[in-house]
Amino acid sequence: MNSKLSETHQKAICSQLGHVQLKLLYKASVHGYTAAAFHQQCDSLSPTLSVGYNASGYIFGGYTTQPFDQSGQYAKDDQAFLFTFMGRKLIKYPVANASYAVRMMSNSGPYFGESLVLINTGMPVVHSEAASYYPFNAAQMHGNDLNLIECEVYQLVELTKFEDPWRTVTWNLEHKLELMNYIENYKPQISSVSQARVLLVGPVGVGKSSFFNSINSVFRGHVTNQAMSGCSSTSLTTQFRTYSLKAGREGRLLPVILCDTMGLEGSNDTGLDIEDITSILKGHLPDRYQFNPATPLDSDASGYCKSPSLKDKIHCVTYVLDACNISIMSAKMEEKLGAIRKKANQLRIPQLVVLTKVDEACFLVKEDLTNIYQSIYLKETMQQASAKLGIPLSCIVPVRNYTETLDLDVNCDILLLSALTQMLRSADNFYDDFSDQLSTLQTRE
């Protein structure tokens, strides 16, 4: 069956109802202008969009989330509405009395309260009355032309996948090698800094250490587990660690250091202390500093760097979050992340978000990692992360860490390398800002 509803009109409807597409269930010119034919094709299916077409060129109808049946009863639906089109524009008439939104009549087609009935008493005609259930203007809705030339009923089916990726990624070995080459040859813009320092921070169990292990695996050519990682209700990382990367086992050091921290926890007296984060950002903490959640770092502690240089400071903060838990993140965790973000903003440090466990969060991605930017669910998850942390969507990147497999995967590597590339670009923003501040001070002098 071919839909009479144009693609333009379908998009106008779908844009109001979420990520859905229309599936044609019933077409009167094919199945017949009878109540029996309508019920045979449409009963028990929901939500539905019923559309009438008249000879005057009007397109109108109704939407309901309730499945049709033949009980003779009214069905309550506070989301129901009648509609018409003025050119390409959708005009909606919301239900005014939700308890009488839809009536399940065996001898008629779609029956919206007492206001609109498509296929009335087995005839290609409309019953229309602007009753209190759905206040509308009859002349505007259908031009008072009650004779149908077609009637269609669609089921709205939720989409899980965008037709085209919303970010462009080249999924092949050549692109992986290009990303590796960029990272290996990257040079910080300030001569006193040889390696960009990136801080990984996030809740317990999200995969901060696993992210480093995964990046390290890509450059080593096999899966490695240098940083302690695994599953635990409390942080497995108890020290501040700075990890350098090598281009192969015996290769040269890469121009980036990933700094791993103790995980954040929901309560105030456990997990990483916010004051320790400030010390890390400013470059005071030594490698292998042992965290104590009850007591933040003291300036007299062994190894404390009292006069850190630019190379000791953090050049990019990366929040590592579990894609499965964004929607259920506790208010306390949001508060802690917000406090860190505020500290980083005060120090003018660029920030990113890395979303881990994307394959666990979305079955489409689990089936095929290249679906990652076509998954509607995953994009919505990234948008939620953006809203919760106040970080632009363009600064949020999804990855899959190596936690189960023993062999490397090109597509997985591309996501990991893309995330690291964004970190280096963010560090460049930090260096640009530092240079600008320096230039301003020199000009004043």
C-alpha positions in Angstrom: 0.0 0.0 0.0 1.1 3.5 -0.8 0.6 6.2 1.7 -1.5 9.2 0.6 0.0 11.3 3.4 3.0 13.2 1.9 6.5 13.0 3.3 6.3 16.6 4.4 3.1 16.1 6.3 4.5 12.9 7.9 7.5 14.7 9.1 5.4 17.5 10.5 3.4 14.9 12.5 6.4 12.9 13.6 8.3 15.9 14.8 5.5 16.5 17.4 5.5 12.9 18.6 9.2 12.0 19.2 11.4 9.7 17.2 8.7 7.8 15.4 7.8 6.7 11.9 4.4 6.0 10.5 3.3 2.4 9.6 0.2 2.3 7.4 -2.3 -0.2 8.9 -5.6 0.6 7.1 -6.4 2.3 3.8 -10.1 2.6 3.0 -9.7 2.5 -0.7 -8.0 -0.9 -0.3 -9.6 -2.5 2.7 -13.1 -1.0 2.3 -15.0 1.8 3.9 -16.4 -0.4 6.6 -16.1 -0.6 10.4 -15.3 -4.3 10.2 -12.4 -3.7 7.9 -11.1 -0.9 10.1 -11.2 -3.0 13.2 -9.7 -6.0 11.5 -6.6 -4.0 10.6 -6.3 -1.7 13.6 -7.6 -3.2 16.8 -5.2 -3.6 19.7 -2.5 -1.5 18.0 -1.3 1.8 19.4 -0.6 4.6 19.3 -2.4 5.5 16.1 -2.9 8.4 13.7 -6.2 8.5 11.8 -6.3 10.7 8.7 -9.2 11.7 6.5 -8.9 13.3 3.1 -11.8 15.2 1.4 -12.4 16.5 -2.1 -11.8 20.1 -1.0 -8.1 19.2 -0.3 -8.3 19.1 3.5 -6.2 16.6 5.4 -7.4 16.1 9.0 -7.9 13.5 11.7 -7.0 12.4 15.2 -4.3 10.9 17.3 -4.6 8.6 20.3 -2.3 6.5 22.5 -5.2 4.1 23.2 -5.6 0.9 21.2 -8.9 0.6 19.3 -11.4 -2.1 20.3 -15.2 -2.8 20.0 -16.3 -2.5 23.6 -18.5 0.5 23.2 -16.8 2.2 26.1 -14.9 5.5 26.2 -11.2 5.4 26.7 -9.3 8.1 28.7 -6.4 9.7 26.9 -4.9 13.0 27.9 -2.5 13.0 25.0 -5.1 12.7 22.3 -5.7 15.5 19.8 -7.5 16.3 16.5 -5.6 18.0 13.8 -5.6 19.6 10.3 -3.0 21.1 8.0 -2.7 24.6 6.7 -0.3 24.0 3.9 2.7 22.3 5.6 1.8 23.6 9.0 0.2 21.2 11.5 -2.7 22.6 13.6 -3.6 20.7 16.7 -6.8 20.7 18.7 -5.9 19.0 22.1 -8.5 17.0 23.9 -10.4 19.1 26.5 -12.1 16.2 28.3 -9.6 13.3 28.5 -12.1 10.9 30.0 -14.1 10.9 26.7 -11.1 11.1 24.3 -11.9 8.0 22.2 -15.0 5.8 22.0 -14.6 2.2 21.0 -17.5 1.7 18.6 -17.9 -1.5 16.6 -20.0 0.1 13.9 -17.7 3.0 13.0 -14.2 3.8 12.2 -11.9 6.0 14.4 -14.2 7.7 16.9 -12.8 10.7 18.8 -15.3 11.6 21.6 -18.4 13.0 20.0 -16.3 15.4 17.9 -15.0 13.5 15.0 -15.9 10.1 13.5 -14.1 8.9 10.4 -16.1 6.3 8.4 -19.5 6.8 10.0 -22.1 3.9 9.7 -20.1 2.2 7.0 -20.0 5.1 4.6 -17.1 7.3 3.3 -18.5 10.3 5.4 -17.4 12.1 8.5 -19.4 12.9 11.6 -18.1 16.2 12.9 -19.3 18.2 15.8 -17.2 20.8 17.7 -18.3 19.5 21.1 -16.6 20.2 24.4 -14.5 17.1 24.1 -12.3 18.7 21.3 -13.0 22.4 20.7 -12.2 23.1 17.0 -13.2 25.3 14.1 -14.9 23.1 11.5 -14.3 25.4 8.6 -10.6 25.5 9.5 -10.4 21.7 10.1 -12.1 20.3 7.0 -13.9 23.2 5.3 -17.3 21.7 6.2 -16.7 19.1 3.5 -17.7 15.8 5.2 -17.3 13.5 2.2 -14.1 11.4 2.3 -12.1 10.5 -0.8 -9.7 8.5 1.4 -9.2 7.4 5.0 -6.0 6.0 6.4 -4.9 4.8 9.9 -1.2 4.6 10.8 0.5 3.1 13.8 3.4 5.2 15.2 6.4 3.0 15.6 9.3 4.2 17.7 12.6 4.6 15.9 15.8 3.3 17.4 18.1 4.4 14.6 18.7 7.6 12.6 18.7 7.2 8.9 22.2 8.9 8.7 24.9 9.2 11.3 24.8 12.6 13.0 28.6 12.5 13.3 30.8 11.4 10.4 33.4 8.7 11.1 35.5 6.8 8.7 35.6 3.2 9.9 38.7 1.6 8.4 42.3 0.8 9.2 43.6 3.8 7.3 41.7 6.2 9.5 43.0 4.5 12.6 46.5 4.9 11.4 45.9 8.5 10.6 44.7 9.1 14.2 47.7 7.3 15.7 50.0 9.3 13.5 48.4 12.6 14.6 48.8 11.6 18.3 52.4 10.4 17.9 53.5 13.6 16.2 51.5 16.0 18.4 53.5 18.8 20.0 52.2 21.1 22.7 52.3 24.7 21.5 54.4 25.9 24.5 58.0 24.9 24.4 58.2 24.3 28.2 55.6 21.6 27.9 56.5 18.3 26.3 53.4 16.3 27.2 49.7 17.4 27.6 48.4 16.4 31.0 44.8 15.1 31.0 43.0 14.4 34.2 40.4 11.6 34.2 37.8 12.0 36.8 34.4 10.4 37.4 32.3 8.1 39.7 33.6 4.7 41.0 33.4 1.9 38.4 32.8 4.0 35.2 36.1 2.8 33.6 38.7 5.6 34.1 41.5 3.1 34.6 40.1 0.9 31.8 40.2 3.9 29.5 43.9 4.3 30.0 44.4 0.6 29.6 42.4 0.6 26.4 44.4 3.6 24.9 47.6 1.9 26.0 46.4 -1.3 24.3 45.9 0.4 21.0 49.5 1.7 20.9 51.0 -1.6 22.3 49.2 -3.6 19.6 47.5 -5.9 22.1 45.2 -5.7 25.1 47.1 -4.6 28.3 46.1 -3.9 31.9 48.8 -1.7 33.4 46.4 0.3 35.5 44.4 -1.6 38.1 40.8 -1.9 37.0 37.8 -4.1 37.6 34.4 -4.2 39.3 34.0 -2.9 42.8 31.6 -0.8 44.8 34.5 1.3 46.0 37.4 2.8 44.0 40.2 0.4 43.0 42.3 3.4 42.3 43.5 4.7 45.7 46.5 6.7 44.5 47.0 9.6 42.1 48.7 8.1 39.1 50.3 9.7 36.1 50.5 7.3 33.1 52.7 8.0 30.1 52.0 6.2 26.8 54.5 4.6 24.5 54.3 4.0 20.7 54.9 0.3 21.1 56.7 -1.6 23.9 60.1 -0.1 23.1 58.8 3.0 21.3 59.2 6.6 22.3 57.0 8.4 24.8 53.8 9.9 23.4 53.2 13.6 24.0 50.3 13.0 26.5 50.1 11.9 30.2 46.8 10.5 31.5 46.3 11.2 35.2 44.1 8.7 37.0 42.3 9.5 40.3 40.3 7.8 43.0 36.7 7.5 42.0 34.0 9.9 43.1 31.4 8.5 45.5 27.9 9.7 46.5 28.6 10.5 50.1 30.8 13.3 51.4 33.1 11.2 53.5 34.0 8.6 50.9 35.8 8.7 47.5 37.9 11.5 46.1 37.9 14.8 48.1 37.1 17.9 46.0 40.0 19.8 47.6 42.4 17.1 46.3 41.0 17.7 42.8 42.0 21.4 43.2 45.5 20.4 44.2 45.7 18.1 41.2 44.5 20.8 38.8 47.1 23.2 40.1 49.9 20.6 39.7 50.6 20.2 43.5 50.1 16.4 43.7 53.0 14.0 43.2 52.6 10.7 41.3 51.5 7.8 43.6 50.1 10.2 46.2 47.9 8.1 48.5 44.4 9.5 48.8 42.7 9.9 52.1 39.0 10.8 51.8 38.9 12.0 55.4 41.8 14.5 55.0 42.7 16.5 51.9 46.3 17.0 50.9 48.4 19.1 53.2 51.0 21.4 51.7 53.6 19.9 54.1 53.0 16.4 52.8 55.9 14.5 51.3 56.3 15.2 47.6 54.0 18.2 47.6 54.9 20.5 44.8 54.7 24.0 46.2 55.7 25.8 43.0 54.4 23.8 40.1 55.3 24.9 36.6 53.0 24.8 33.6 54.0 21.3 32.7 52.9 20.0 36.1 49.4 21.5 35.8 46.3 19.9 34.2 45.7 21.0 30.7 42.4 19.2 30.1 39.8 17.7 32.5 37.9 14.7 31.1 34.9 13.5 33.0 34.5 9.7 32.5 30.8 8.6 32.8 29.0 5.3 32.4 26.4 5.7 29.6 24.1 3.2 31.4 23.8 5.5 34.5 23.4 9.0 33.1 19.7 9.1 33.6 19.9 7.8 37.2 22.8 9.9 38.3 22.3 10.9 41.9 21.8 14.6 42.9 24.9 14.3 45.1 27.0 13.1 42.2 25.8 15.9 40.0 26.7 18.3 42.8 30.2 16.9 43.1 30.8 17.0 39.3 29.4 20.5 39.3 31.9 21.6 42.0 34.8 20.1 40.0 33.6 21.8 36.8 33.4 25.2 38.7 37.0 24.7 39.9 38.2 23.9 36.4 36.3 26.9 34.9 38.0 29.2 37.5 41.4 27.9 36.3 40.3 28.2 32.6 40.9 24.5 32.0 39.0 23.0 29.0 36.7 20.0 29.8 35.4 17.0 27.9 33.1 14.1 28.7 34.0 10.5 27.7 31.0 8.1 27.8 32.0 4.5 28.5 30.0 1.2 28.2 28.1 2.4 25.2 27.6 -1.2 24.0 25.9 -2.1 27.3 23.7 1.0 27.1 22.4 0.3 23.5 21.7 -3.0 21.8 22.3 -1.4 18.4 25.8 -0.5 19.3 26.4 -3.9 20.9 25.4 -5.5 17.6 27.6 -3.1 15.5 29.9 -0.4 17.0 29.6 1.6 13.8 25.9 2.3 14.7 27.1 4.5 17.5 26.2 7.8 15.8 23.0 6.4 14.4 21.6 5.3 17.8 18.8 7.6 18.8 19.0 6.4 22.4 22.7 7.0 22.6 22.4 10.6 21.3 19.7 11.3 23.9 22.0 9.9 26.6 24.8 12.2 25.4 22.3 15.1 25.4 21.4 14.2 29.0 25.1 14.2 30.0 25.4 17.6 28.3 22.5 19.0 30.3 23.6 17.5 33.7 27.2 18.8 33.4 26.6 21.9 31.4 29.1 20.8 28.7 28.3 21.2 25.0 27.4 18.1 23.1 30.4 18.7 20.8 32.6 18.0 23.8 31.1 14.6 24.6 32.6 11.5 23.0 31.5 7.9 23.4 34.0 5.0 23.6 34.1 1.3 24.3 36.9 0.1 26.6 38.7 -3.2 26.3 37.3 -5.1 29.3 36.4 -8.5 27.9 38.0 -9.2 24.5 41.6 -10.4 24.1 42.0 -9.0 20.6 42.0 -5.4 19.3 39.1 -4.2 17.1 39.7 -1.4 14.5 36.3 0.3 15.2 36.9 0.3 18.9 40.4 1.7 18.4 39.0 4.5 16.2 36.6 5.7 19.0 39.3 5.5 21.6 41.8 7.4 19.4 39.2 10.0 18.5 38.6 10.6 22.2 42.3 11.1 22.8 42.6 13.4 19.8 39.8 15.6 21.3 41.7 15.8 24.5 44.8 17.0 22.8 42.8 19.6 20.9 41.3 20.8 24.2 44.8 21.0 25.6 45.7 23.3 22.7 42.8 25.6 23.7 44.4 25.7 27.2 47.8 26.7 25.7 46.2 29.3 23.4 44.5 30.8 26.4 47.7 30.8 28.5 49.7 32.4 25.6 47.0 35.1 25.3 47.1 35.9 29.0 50.9 36.0 28.9 50.8 38.4 25.9 48.4 40.7 27.7 50.6 40.8 30.8 53.7 41.6 28.7 51.8 44.4 26.9 50.8 46.0 30.2 54.4 45.9 31.4 
